[in-house]
Amino acid sequence: MPLSTWLTFFAASWAISFSPGAGAVSAMAAGLKYGFLRGYWITLGLISGILCQLLVVSVGLGALLSASEVGFAIVKWLGVGYLIYLGWRQFRSDASPVAVDAGNPAAFRIRELLLRGWLVNVTNPKGTVFLLAVVPQFLDPTRALTPQYLAIGATLCFTDIVAMGCYTALASRALKLLRKPRHVRWLNRCFGALFILAGTVLATFSRHK
């Protein structure tokens, strides 16, 4: 994977990792219940789920990447449309407070947090569809695909480690700030704008760059 292509994906992966969803809520729930250091274990489970999704996507992309320029363009614009759609939906989301049930402090088990994080991502079909829409834009079918998938997987793992760590820390220290509708509305609009920006970047991206 050329450095310029990787840098483009690296920038896009921050928006992907920080986008609010089931993974972010799970990280916040773990941080609220166990604190940052213990709750952060769920991030490893979330990452393992992402890698499983990436493996599923990689198995089915070989024939697609060998297709014509028209096929690549179709997938590219589907990806752009999907990102912009997510941004529009996030931007218009209801300003309902984040619902995280803190509950009573429970026995801390690393295995349970790892399994919970893995299940959250591996059973989320939206994540697989998202990767299927985005990943082809950054792969060069004329080069070995395995190193490119490894680079993409490592990049997503890195950005997710940082993003989920931020969500966990936020929950363990200041989750109450997100219970006010105006804060949630602001957060939704920021992430919506990030999705739309990512879609715009993909619209100008070419695999031959």
Steps between C-alpha positions, in 0.01 A plus 500: 500500500654837394568747780259756353221242495573393857502861622157552342367188672665602828312829491172330415547236770485765773148590394411131484638425847357807671155465344245435777334162496467174686874478558521850644202441730655171616829672578319774694294245690815311599674821607202606708468162668864406557700821458754569228775245566267202538235613254765546229526122460180507296694684228702185426175311452366770269819491293485120466146541367619754242774263385243223457285733288802601292580132441146439376521799268843401366384152404229638272687788336748318274268465201364851547846657497588315181202650317496795262538868574122525480467244778746690715318827434167345600641378831673834557184706456299256709755560774479876459120490508499277806734731694298807411179319594645410839608860548156634412330252732742575784461875447122471530503256792273570792677674789417225747751457782736207478337215687760307694395291796769531760341243730673382813872425504542140395781251514763592244577226247732570210364206300146634519601845377703353212210278394248784530711729282554227240129419483402867466702543181489154345119489518457850360423468126535876453871472576551239230303703247701808595832323443373353174411849381826666610785247473497452117585867449840447660608169345715462190404173324830499310691448825493222760179539698611338828750775597238763414239333721757474780576872469129586505436271797793641697391857425141438613630328816718799584231762448246288689738461794516879525131565427360239739747616763359853468143373530589288804676791669209731418255262665711440806541872566235713335218298345242724668589772250341285227168474681399851397318518163699799374829316552371191321369713212841665465673161506266356236560795267878479539509129416252551217731761352795260532314231304408746225860623488627142470254440215621814323863387531415159357321664208829659391711190564640280222672162544759610243622790711 
